[in-house]
C-alpha cells in the first residue's frame, strides 16, 4: 500500500485514523499501527490510545520523502552528509584531468541531493551551508589550479545571463 499522510490537531487526527481503521477494509486499506509515525513538538503529549501505539518522532527529526521538515538534528545531519560527500569528491577530483573534474563537479557529486535539500527543507540558517560552499570553492580552486578571492568566488557563483 502507498503511504498516507494525515495531520492536524490531535483530536481531528485521532478521529481520521479511527476512520481509516474502521472503514479501511472496504477500500482494501489495512493500517499497520506498528509502522505508523506521529510527529509532535518536543513538549507535545499524545493522549489517544491508538496514537500511543505509533512510533513517536520529534519534529526536529521528522523527514518526508528524504527531506527534513523542520530545522533541527535531521536537517543538520543531512547537510553534514552532503558536506562529507563533497569533501570526498574534492579529494578524488585532483586525480583526473581538470576539464573532466569540472564537468563531474558541476553535474554530479551530490548535486541532486543538494538541490532537493535546498528546495524542500528550511536550510536558510544552517551553518553547514558555509562548509559546503567552502568545499565547493576549494574544489574549483584545485581544479583550476588557482586561488579564488572572495570577489571572484562571488562572481563565479552568480548565474550567467
C-alpha positions as a LaTeX table, in Angstrom:
\begin{tabular}{lrrr}
\hline
Residue & $x$ (\AA) & $y$ (\AA) & $z$ (\AA) \\
\hline
Unk1 & 0.00 & 0.00 & 0.00 \\
Unk2 & 1.06 & 3.56 & $-0.58$ \\
Unk3 & 1.84 & 5.89 & 2.29 \\
Unk4 & $-0.90$ & 8.07 & 3.73 \\
Unk5 & $-0.12$ & 11.36 & 5.41 \\
Unk6 & $-2.60$ & 12.88 & 7.85 \\
Unk7 & $-2.24$ & 15.91 & 10.04 \\
Unk8 & $-3.94$ & 18.46 & 12.20 \\
Unk9 & $-4.95$ & 18.86 & 15.82 \\
Unk10 & $-4.66$ & 15.63 & 17.83 \\
Unk11 & $-8.43$ & 15.09 & 18.23 \\
Unk12 & $-9.06$ & 15.51 & 14.48 \\
Unk13 & $-6.03$ & 13.37 & 13.63 \\
Unk14 & $-7.17$ & 10.61 & 16.01 \\
Unk15 & $-10.67$ & 10.69 & 14.50 \\
Unk16 & $-9.22$ & 10.41 & 10.97 \\
Unk17 & $-7.02$ & 7.48 & 11.99 \\
Unk18 & $-10.02$ & 5.77 & 13.58 \\
Unk19 & $-12.00$ & 6.26 & 10.35 \\
Unk20 & $-9.20$ & 4.62 & 8.36 \\
Unk21 & $-9.13$ & 1.73 & 10.84 \\
Unk22 & $-12.93$ & 1.29 & 10.77 \\
Unk23 & $-13.59$ & 1.80 & 7.05 \\
Unk24 & $-10.25$ & 0.83 & 5.54 \\
Unk25 & $-11.21$ & $-2.77$ & 4.88 \\
Unk26 & $-13.94$ & $-1.56$ & 2.49 \\
Unk27 & $-11.25$ & 0.05 & 0.32 \\
Unk28 & $-8.62$ & $-2.62$ & 0.91 \\
Unk29 & $-6.61$ & $-0.47$ & 3.32 \\
Unk30 & $-5.07$ & $-2.10$ & 6.38 \\
Unk31 & $-3.30$ & 0.20 & 8.80 \\
Unk32 & $-0.27$ & $-1.35$ & 10.49 \\
Unk33 & $-0.02$ & 0.88 & 13.57 \\
Unk34 & 3.41 & $-0.54$ & 14.42 \\
Unk35 & 4.78 & 1.15 & 11.27 \\
Unk36 & 2.83 & 4.39 & 11.68 \\
Unk37 & 4.60 & 7.53 & 12.85 \\
Unk38 & 3.33 & 10.56 & 14.71 \\
Unk39 & 5.33 & 13.79 & 14.57 \\
Unk40 & 4.94 & 16.17 & 17.52 \\
Unk41 & 6.64 & 19.15 & 19.07 \\
Unk42 & 9.06 & 18.30 & 21.89 \\
Unk43 & 6.58 & 19.50 & 24.51 \\
Unk44 & 3.59 & 17.79 & 22.84 \\
Unk45 & 1.83 & 14.91 & 24.58 \\
Unk46 & $-0.13$ & 12.15 & 22.92 \\
Unk47 & $-3.23$ & 11.03 & 24.80 \\
Unk48 & $-5.20$ & 8.94 & 22.31 \\
Unk49 & $-4.67$ & 5.19 & 22.89 \\
Unk50 & $-4.44$ & 4.38 & 19.17 \\
Unk51 & $-1.90$ & 7.13 & 18.59 \\
Unk52 & 0.19 & 5.92 & 21.52 \\
Unk53 & 0.96 & 2.75 & 19.52 \\
Unk54 & 2.51 & 4.84 & 16.72 \\
Unk55 & 6.25 & 5.47 & 16.54 \\
Unk56 & 6.81 & 8.87 & 18.16 \\
Unk57 & 9.10 & 11.28 & 16.28 \\
Unk58 & 10.18 & 14.73 & 17.44 \\
Unk59 & 9.59 & 17.50 & 14.90 \\
Unk60 & 13.35 & 18.20 & 14.72 \\
Unk61 & 13.92 & 14.62 & 13.47 \\
Unk62 & 10.99 & 14.46 & 11.04 \\
Unk63 & 11.55 & 13.74 & 7.35 \\
Unk64 & 9.19 & 13.38 & 4.41 \\
Unk65 & 10.49 & 11.80 & 1.20 \\
Unk66 & 14.04 & 12.13 & 2.46 \\
Unk67 & 13.81 & 15.85 & 3.19 \\
Unk68 & 13.87 & 17.11 & 6.77 \\
Unk69 & 10.71 & 19.05 & 7.53 \\
Unk70 & 12.00 & 21.38 & 10.25 \\
Unk71 & 15.29 & 22.86 & 11.42 \\
Unk72 & 16.99 & 20.54 & 13.86 \\
Unk73 & 19.06 & 17.40 & 14.10 \\
Unk74 & 17.71 & 15.75 & 10.92 \\
Unk75 & 18.48 & 18.81 & 8.79 \\
Unk76 & 21.92 & 19.23 & 10.33 \\
Unk77 & 22.70 & 15.55 & 9.70 \\
Unk78 & 21.52 & 15.79 & 6.07 \\
Unk79 & 23.77 & 18.77 & 5.40 \\
Unk80 & 26.68 & 17.08 & 7.18 \\
Unk81 & 26.28 & 14.07 & 4.86 \\
Unk82 & 26.27 & 16.34 & 1.78 \\
Unk83 & 29.43 & 18.11 & 3.03 \\
Unk84 & 31.20 & 14.79 & 3.61 \\
Unk85 & 30.21 & 13.59 & 0.13 \\
Unk86 & 31.58 & 16.75 & $-1.46$ \\
Unk87 & 34.78 & 16.67 & 0.62 \\
Unk88 & 35.40 & 13.07 & $-0.51$ \\
Unk89 & 34.80 & 14.11 & $-4.13$ \\
Unk90 & 37.17 & 17.09 & $-3.84$ \\
Unk91 & 39.94 & 14.78 & $-2.65$ \\
Unk92 & 39.39 & 12.45 & $-5.61$ \\
Unk93 & 38.92 & 15.07 & $-8.34$ \\
Unk94 & 42.59 & 16.05 & $-8.26$ \\
Unk95 & 43.37 & 12.62 & $-9.74$ \\
Unk96 & 41.69 & 13.30 & $-13.10$ \\
Unk97 & 42.01 & 15.90 & $-15.86$ \\
Unk98 & 40.73 & 19.34 & $-14.90$ \\
Unk99 & 38.11 & 19.55 & $-17.66$ \\
Unk100 & 36.66 & 16.17 & $-16.65$ \\
Unk101 & 36.82 & 17.08 & $-12.98$ \\
Unk102 & 34.96 & 20.34 & $-13.56$ \\
Unk103 & 32.27 & 18.57 & $-15.59$ \\
Unk104 & 31.85 & 15.93 & $-12.88$ \\
Unk105 & 31.74 & 18.52 & $-10.13$ \\
Unk106 & 29.12 & 20.54 & $-11.98$ \\
Unk107 & 26.85 & 17.66 & $-12.94$ \\
Unk108 & 27.28 & 15.01 & $-10.29$ \\
Unk109 & 28.59 & 14.85 & $-6.76$ \\
Unk110 & 25.50 & 15.31 & $-4.58$ \\
Unk111 & 24.04 & 17.95 & $-6.90$ \\
Unk112 & 20.57 & 16.40 & $-6.97$ \\
Unk113 & 20.53 & 15.76 & $-3.24$ \\
Unk114 & 21.71 & 19.30 & $-2.50$ \\
Unk115 & 19.01 & 20.75 & $-4.77$ \\
Unk116 & 16.43 & 18.55 & $-3.05$ \\
Unk117 & 17.54 & 19.81 & 0.37 \\
Unk118 & 17.56 & 23.43 & $-0.75$ \\
Unk119 & 14.10 & 23.17 & $-2.31$ \\
Unk120 & 12.35 & 21.07 & 0.32 \\
Unk121 & 13.95 & 21.89 & 3.66 \\
Unk122 & 14.31 & 25.15 & 5.59 \\
Unk123 & 18.07 & 25.46 & 5.10 \\
Unk124 & 18.47 & 29.23 & 5.33 \\
Unk125 & 20.28 & 29.39 & 8.67 \\
Unk126 & 22.11 & 26.05 & 8.54 \\
Unk127 & 25.80 & 26.54 & 9.37 \\
Unk128 & 26.81 & 23.60 & 7.14 \\
Unk129 & 25.93 & 25.70 & 4.06 \\
Unk130 & 29.12 & 27.69 & 4.64 \\
Unk131 & 31.09 & 24.45 & 4.97 \\
Unk132 & 29.56 & 23.14 & 1.75 \\
Unk133 & 30.40 & 26.42 & $-0.02$ \\
Unk134 & 33.97 & 26.24 & 1.29 \\
Unk135 & 34.37 & 22.69 & $-0.05$ \\
Unk136 & 32.96 & 23.74 & $-3.39$ \\
Unk137 & 35.29 & 26.74 & $-3.58$ \\
Unk138 & 38.26 & 24.53 & $-2.73$ \\
Unk139 & 37.26 & 22.09 & $-5.45$ \\
Unk140 & 37.04 & 24.80 & $-8.11$ \\
Unk141 & 40.36 & 26.29 & $-6.96$ \\
Unk142 & 42.09 & 22.90 & $-7.07$ \\
Unk143 & 40.67 & 22.03 & $-10.47$ \\
Unk144 & 41.69 & 25.38 & $-11.95$ \\
Unk145 & 44.99 & 25.41 & $-10.06$ \\
Unk146 & 44.25 & 28.93 & $-8.84$ \\
Unk147 & 43.23 & 30.86 & $-5.75$ \\
Unk148 & 39.81 & 32.50 & $-5.93$ \\
Unk149 & 39.36 & 35.73 & $-3.99$ \\
Unk150 & 36.06 & 36.42 & $-2.25$ \\
Unk151 & 35.02 & 38.70 & $-5.11$ \\
Unk152 & 35.96 & 36.15 & $-7.77$ \\
Unk153 & 34.08 & 33.41 & $-5.92$ \\
Unk154 & 31.01 & 35.61 & $-5.60$ \\
Unk155 & 31.10 & 36.41 & $-9.33$ \\
Unk156 & 31.78 & 32.76 & $-10.20$ \\
Unk157 & 28.74 & 31.59 & $-8.25$ \\
Unk158 & 26.32 & 34.05 & $-9.88$ \\
Unk159 & 24.21 & 32.62 & $-12.72$ \\
Unk160 & 25.19 & 33.60 & $-16.26$ \\
Unk161 & 22.57 & 35.69 & $-18.04$ \\
\hline
\end{tabular}
